[in-house]
Amino acid sequence: MVVEVKSFGKTKDGKEVSLYTIKNAKGMKAVLTDLGAILVSLKVPNDKGEVKDVVLGFDNVAQYESNPNFFGGTIGPSANRIAGCSFTIDGTEYRLKDNDGGNNLHSDFDLGYHKQLFNAELVDNGVKFKVKTEDGLMGFPGNITASVTYTLSDDNELKLEYEGVSDKATLFNMTNHSYFALGGHEAGSRALLDTVLMINASKATEVRAGLIPTGKICDIKGTAMDFTSPKKIGQDIDSDWEQMKLGNGYDHNFVIDNYDGTLRLVARASYDGRTMEVYSDLPGLQFYSGNGLSPFEAKDGAKYGDRGGFCLETQYFPNSVNEPAFESPVKKAGEKYHTVTIYKFV
């Protein structure tokens, strides 16, 4: 499988940015960029052979340099929220930027991995994006080397393999922040609400104001957050249950059933003759229904807005670095971080 490379333009400080296109034998095509190791486009045929781009995004580098909604981005070193913008490892407290009302979200809006220019290396059927950050950048300890490798198979599997290592104990909790729209990136909120979703989780991390976990794992069977049996995203999205009101819809971490660290099916979404399966070896999945997306124009002249796309972010639990009962995202100096996520279209 040949990977095509072309220029995407330059950053505001004059650095060259490239686009990498991978195509498979079944008409699926992934377009990536080394800026933020971002998934720019994912074109997928449906059961009638109609091909549409199923991820939200932009047409140019300048918009990705802004990218306030993290479209398609590789998030790291730490995805999701950290309470109080701080954590302690081996007795040392580390402070992060306050960018979410007294908490930290997705590491740093300006310096996080989604804004870093990665080094790209072509591999079989894909691209490996690698980045190095210095000790203390964004507040995280250690000189860190991290990477994400995207590969596309003829079985319509887009595989994301994350790796990392640091010379100090630090935390790794990388994810991808693509907004999916299975009817096409321009399809809008009606299509999202009619998308049928299954999540293999009968529990979730309970949250308080600011969507910070309380530390309690709550049973969600029979609630608005129950997707153990497939249902439309819109069925219960405006529930008056307190957990739902805190997120103004879905913006919650689901606790994967029977988690044992092996790669397994964690979610399935279907709409417009396309079904996407999500596989992960991590304990959590953040389902975000795009609540509060401000209206604006994006790629191909499409106009995005509230609930225009959904995210299924594989992860360690939010604030897990501060919750001893949660699976720890901390790796010792020299200890390797490795995890795999697959988005498969069937």
C-alpha positions in Angstrom: 0.0 0.0 0.0 1.6 3.3 -1.2 1.5 6.4 1.0 1.3 9.6 -0.9 3.0 12.7 0.5 2.3 16.3 -0.5 2.7 19.8 1.0 -0.1 21.1 3.2 1.5 24.6 3.5 3.5 26.3 6.3 2.9 27.2 9.9 2.8 30.8 11.0 6.5 30.5 11.9 7.4 29.1 8.5 7.7 25.4 9.1 6.7 23.0 6.4 3.6 20.9 7.0 2.8 17.8 5.0 -0.2 15.6 4.2 0.0 11.8 4.1 -2.7 9.8 2.2 -3.2 6.1 2.7 -5.6 4.2 0.5 -6.7 0.6 0.7 -8.2 -1.8 -1.9 -11.8 -1.3 -0.7 -12.0 2.4 -1.4 -11.2 3.7 2.1 -8.8 6.6 2.4 -7.2 8.2 5.4 -5.4 11.6 5.2 -3.1 12.6 8.0 -0.8 15.6 8.8 2.4 15.9 10.8 1.0 18.9 12.5 -0.5 17.4 15.6 -0.4 13.9 14.1 -4.0 14.8 13.0 -6.5 12.7 11.1 -7.6 15.3 8.6 -10.0 13.1 6.5 -11.3 9.6 6.5 -13.3 8.6 3.4 -15.4 5.5 3.8 -17.9 3.8 1.4 -21.3 2.7 2.7 -23.2 -0.4 1.8 -24.3 1.3 -1.4 -20.7 2.2 -2.4 -21.2 5.9 -1.6 -18.0 7.4 -0.3 -18.1 10.2 2.3 -15.6 11.8 4.6 -16.6 10.8 8.1 -14.4 13.1 10.3 -14.8 16.8 11.0 -11.8 19.0 10.1 -10.3 21.9 8.2 -8.8 22.7 4.8 -5.6 24.5 5.8 -2.8 24.7 8.3 -3.9 28.0 9.8 -7.2 26.5 11.0 -5.4 23.6 12.5 -3.0 25.9 14.3 -6.1 27.4 16.0 -8.3 24.2 16.2 -10.0 25.1 19.5 -12.1 21.8 19.3 -9.1 19.5 18.8 -10.5 18.1 15.5 -8.7 14.9 14.6 -5.8 15.7 17.0 -3.4 13.4 18.9 -3.9 14.4 22.5 -1.1 14.2 25.0 0.8 13.7 27.1 -2.5 13.6 29.0 -6.0 13.5 27.6 -9.1 14.6 29.4 -9.3 16.4 32.7 -6.9 16.6 35.7 -8.5 18.1 38.8 -6.9 21.2 40.3 -4.3 21.4 37.5 -1.9 19.3 39.6 -0.6 15.8 40.4 2.1 14.3 42.5 4.6 11.6 41.5 7.1 10.2 44.0 6.4 13.0 46.4 6.9 15.9 43.9 4.0 18.0 42.9 3.6 19.1 39.3 1.5 22.0 38.2 -0.3 22.2 34.8 -2.1 25.1 33.1 -5.5 26.1 34.3 -7.5 26.0 31.0 -10.8 24.5 32.2 -12.3 26.5 35.1 -9.7 25.5 37.7 -8.8 22.2 36.1 -6.5 21.1 33.2 -8.0 19.7 30.0 -6.0 17.9 27.3 -2.6 19.0 28.7 -2.3 22.4 27.0 -4.3 24.2 24.4 -1.2 25.8 22.8 1.6 23.3 23.5 -0.2 19.9 23.6 0.6 17.2 21.1 -2.2 18.3 18.8 -0.2 21.6 18.2 3.3 20.0 18.0 4.9 19.4 14.6 5.8 15.7 14.6 8.6 14.0 12.6 7.1 11.6 10.1 8.4 8.2 9.0 6.7 6.1 6.3 6.0 2.5 7.4 4.2 -0.4 5.8 0.6 0.8 5.1 1.0 3.9 7.1 2.9 6.7 8.9 4.7 6.9 12.2 4.6 10.3 13.8 7.2 11.0 16.6 7.6 14.0 18.9 10.1 14.8 21.6 9.4 17.3 24.4 11.7 18.7 27.1 11.5 18.1 30.9 8.9 20.6 32.3 7.1 21.5 29.1 3.5 22.1 29.9 4.4 21.1 33.5 5.0 17.4 32.8 8.1 15.8 34.2 10.7 14.1 32.0 12.3 14.4 28.6 9.6 12.6 26.7 9.6 10.8 23.4 6.1 9.8 22.1 4.7 8.5 18.9 1.5 7.4 17.2 1.6 5.1 14.2 -1.4 5.1 11.8 -1.9 2.1 9.5 -4.7 1.2 7.2 -5.5 -2.4 6.3 -7.6 -3.9 3.5 -10.0 -5.0 6.2 -10.9 -1.3 6.7 -9.1 -1.1 10.0 -7.5 2.2 10.9 -5.1 1.3 13.6 -3.5 3.8 16.0 -0.5 2.5 18.0 0.7 4.8 20.7 4.2 4.5 22.3 6.2 6.6 24.8 9.1 6.7 27.1 10.5 9.3 29.5 13.7 9.7 31.6 11.6 10.6 34.6 8.4 9.0 36.0 5.6 10.8 34.2 2.1 10.1 33.0 1.0 9.0 29.5 -2.6 9.1 28.5 -2.7 9.7 24.8 -5.8 9.5 22.6 -7.3 10.7 19.3 -9.9 13.4 19.3 -11.6 12.9 16.0 -15.2 13.9 15.7 -17.0 11.3 13.7 -20.1 11.8 11.5 -21.0 8.6 9.7 -23.3 10.4 7.3 -20.5 12.6 6.2 -18.7 15.4 8.1 -21.2 18.0 6.9 -24.3 16.0 7.9 -25.1 17.9 11.1 -26.8 17.3 14.4 -29.8 15.4 13.0 -27.5 12.7 11.7 -25.7 12.5 15.0 -28.9 12.1 17.0 -30.0 9.3 14.7 -26.7 7.4 14.9 -27.1 4.1 16.7 -24.5 3.5 19.3 -23.4 0.6 21.5 -20.8 0.9 24.3 -19.6 -2.2 26.1 -19.8 -0.6 29.5 -22.4 -1.0 32.3 -20.6 1.5 34.6 -19.1 5.0 34.3 -17.0 7.3 36.4 -19.4 9.5 38.3 -18.6 13.2 37.8 -19.2 16.5 39.7 -19.3 20.0 38.4 -16.5 20.6 35.9 -16.9 16.9 34.8 -14.2 15.9 37.3 -14.7 12.3 38.6 -15.7 12.0 42.2 -13.7 8.7 42.5 -16.9 6.7 42.5 -17.7 4.1 39.8 -21.5 4.2 39.2 -23.9 1.7 37.7 -25.5 3.1 34.5 -27.7 0.2 33.5 -31.2 1.6 32.8 -30.1 5.2 32.8 -29.7 7.7 30.0 -26.1 6.6 29.8 -26.8 3.0 29.2 -25.6 1.9 25.7 -25.1 -1.7 26.5 -28.0 -2.4 24.0 -27.7 -0.3 20.8 -29.8 2.9 20.8 -29.9 6.2 19.0 -27.6 8.8 20.5 -30.5 11.3 20.5 -32.9 9.0 22.5 -31.8 10.2 25.9 -29.4 13.0 25.2 -31.5 15.7 26.8 -32.2 13.6 30.0 -32.7 15.6 33.2 -30.6 13.1 35.1 -28.0 15.2 37.0 -25.0 13.3 35.4 -26.4 14.2 32.0 -27.1 17.8 32.9 -23.5 18.3 34.1 -22.3 17.5 30.6 -25.1 19.2 28.7 -25.5 15.8 26.9 -22.8 13.1 26.7 -19.3 14.0 27.8 -18.5 11.1 30.1 -16.0 8.3 30.7 -17.4 4.8 30.3 -15.8 2.0 32.3 -15.2 -0.9 29.9 -16.8 -4.2 31.0 -14.4 -7.1 31.8 -11.3 -4.9 31.2 -8.1 -7.0 31.4 -5.7 -5.0 29.3 -6.3 -6.9 26.0 -7.6 -5.5 22.8 -11.3 -5.8 22.6 -14.5 -4.4 21.1 -15.5 -1.4 23.2 -18.1 0.4 21.0 -20.0 0.2 17.7 -21.7 3.1 15.9 -24.0 2.8 12.8 -25.6 5.3 10.4 -26.2 5.8 6.6 -25.0 2.3 5.8 -21.7 2.6 7.6 -20.8 0.8 10.8 -17.7 1.7 12.8 -16.3 -0.6 15.5 -13.9 0.7 18.1 -11.3 -1.7 19.7 -9.1 -0.7 22.6 -6.8 -2.2 25.3 -7.6 0.6 27.7 -10.0 0.7 30.7 -12.0 3.8 29.6 -13.8 5.4 26.7 -14.9 9.0 26.7 -18.0 9.5 24.7 -18.6 13.1 23.7 -21.6 14.2 21.7 -20.2 17.5 20.5 -22.2 19.6 22.9 -21.6 23.3 22.5 -19.7 23.3 19.2 -20.0 26.9 18.0 -21.2 27.4 14.5 -18.3 28.0 12.0 -17.2 27.1 8.5 -14.8 24.2 8.0 -13.5 22.0 5.2 -15.2 21.8 1.9 -17.3 24.9 3.0 -19.3 22.8 5.5 -20.9 24.6 8.4 -20.4 22.8 11.7 -22.3 23.4 14.9 -23.7 22.0 18.1 -23.7 18.2 18.1 -22.3 18.0 14.7 -20.0 15.1 15.4 -19.2 12.6 18.2 -15.9 11.5 19.8 -15.1 8.0 21.1 -11.8 8.6 22.9 -10.0 5.5 24.3 -8.2 6.4 27.5 -7.2 5.9 31.1 -9.9 7.5 33.3 -10.0 11.3 33.7 -8.0 12.4 36.7 -6.7 8.9 37.2 -3.3 10.2 38.2 -5.0 11.6 41.3 -7.3 8.7 42.1 -5.5 5.7 43.6 -8.4 3.4 42.9 -8.2 4.0 39.1 -5.9 2.3 36.7 -2.7 4.4 36.8 -1.4 6.2 33.8 2.0 6.7 35.4 5.1 5.1 33.9 8.5 4.9 35.6 11.6 6.3 34.1 12.5 4.2 31.1 9.3 2.2 31.3 7.6 2.0 28.0 4.0 3.2 27.3 2.2 1.2 24.6 -1.5 1.0 23.7 -3.5 0.3 20.6 -6.8 1.6 19.3 -8.6 0.4 16.1 -11.4 2.1 14.2 -12.8 -0.6 11.9 -15.5 -0.1 9.3 -17.7 -3.1 8.6 
